[in-house]
Amino acid sequence: MTTTIEDYRGLNGHQKAAIMMLALNEDQATKLFSLMDEEEIKELSQAMAQLGTINSVVLERLFGEFVEQLSMTGSLVGSFESTERLLLKTMPKERVDAIMDEIRGPAGRTMWDKLGNVNEQVLAAYLKNEYPQTVAVVLSKIRPEHAARVLGTLPESFAMEVVMRMLRMEMVQKDVLDGVEKTLRAEFMSNLARTNRRDPYEIMAEIFNNFDRNTEGRFMGSLEERSHESAEKIKALMFTFEDLAKLDPTGIQTLLRGTEKSKLSLALKGASEALRNLFFTNMSERAGKLLREEMDDMGPVRLREVDEAQMYMVNVAKDLAEKGEIVIAQNKEEDELVY
């Protein structure tokens, strides 16, 4: 005889989960089952098999409870830390560590995709301690342009040995490839993931860089009251529009070529006199005159528009620095330029 569940209050956790699974379509249910271990699947399957008929009111109440519980949590925040805490409740620590090392490492679905997103100097520093044959296998599996940069970073004699091994290399056996991949994942990627965690002050400095000046001033003022030391650390890491004064003449000229003229005039409208003059001295006399006239013709401008234009120029400078086209000094001896 088939039973009918009509009283929502008598359902236990397994029964609620079983009803939710039955309400999903097959594709969705299959994906959820694939994330469970064998014991969980057995328990849930047993509950599903014994449910019988579920009254529509019960179904409605169950989904209402589900939505209510989600809404009570407020906004959801996904992070490495929250993910790790959740995994530790269901898996052994060794397995969780392996999973977290994998996802904290560089982006990519496969090991070779991940290696292709590792800085060439970091990768070369690791590979120079490996056998040339191992390095040859690794470089044959990543993108040619990335392999070229890694080879160029390796000691020349070692790099040439790798080149010769690559030229003589035949089809790599699957077990050899699996062994190299396993070693890279266990030794290199796990260490890289542990050293790849970003400084929270760097993250916060980037956030502050993207505030308009009123918001930045408000938050920085509040932070100084709570933790003067933290505020000073963030200030030291921030790169602001006025920091463009640290660029050398070549850098200023490169930035000028990469900046929209309308943004430039608006950004300089709110700049210090010293920074304005720095830009003007790196222009031709005619270009400087036209820019001054454009700024004068603007009349009063909104502070918000000036902030947006200055933020735009800072981002252009950062992009150029990442491409190696300009050097942004950070007040360190190694960043000082010698002429």
ABEGO torsion letter per residue (X at the ends): XBBBBABAAABBAAAAAAAAAAABBAAAAAAAAAABBAAAAAAAAAAAAAAEBBBAAAAAAAAAAAAAAAAAAEBBBBBAAAAAAAAAAABBAAAAAAAAAAAABBBEABAAAAAAABBAAAAAAAAAABBAAAAAAAAAABBAAAAAAAAAABBAAAAAAAAAAAAABBBBBAAAAAAAAAAAAAAAAAAAAAAABBBAAAAAAAAAAABBAAAAAAAAAAAAAABAAAAAAAAAABBBAAAAAABBAAAAAAAAAABBAAAAAAAAAABBAAAAAAAAAABBAAAAAAAAAAAAAAEBBBAAAAAAAAAAAAAAAAAAAAAGABBBBAGBAAABBBX
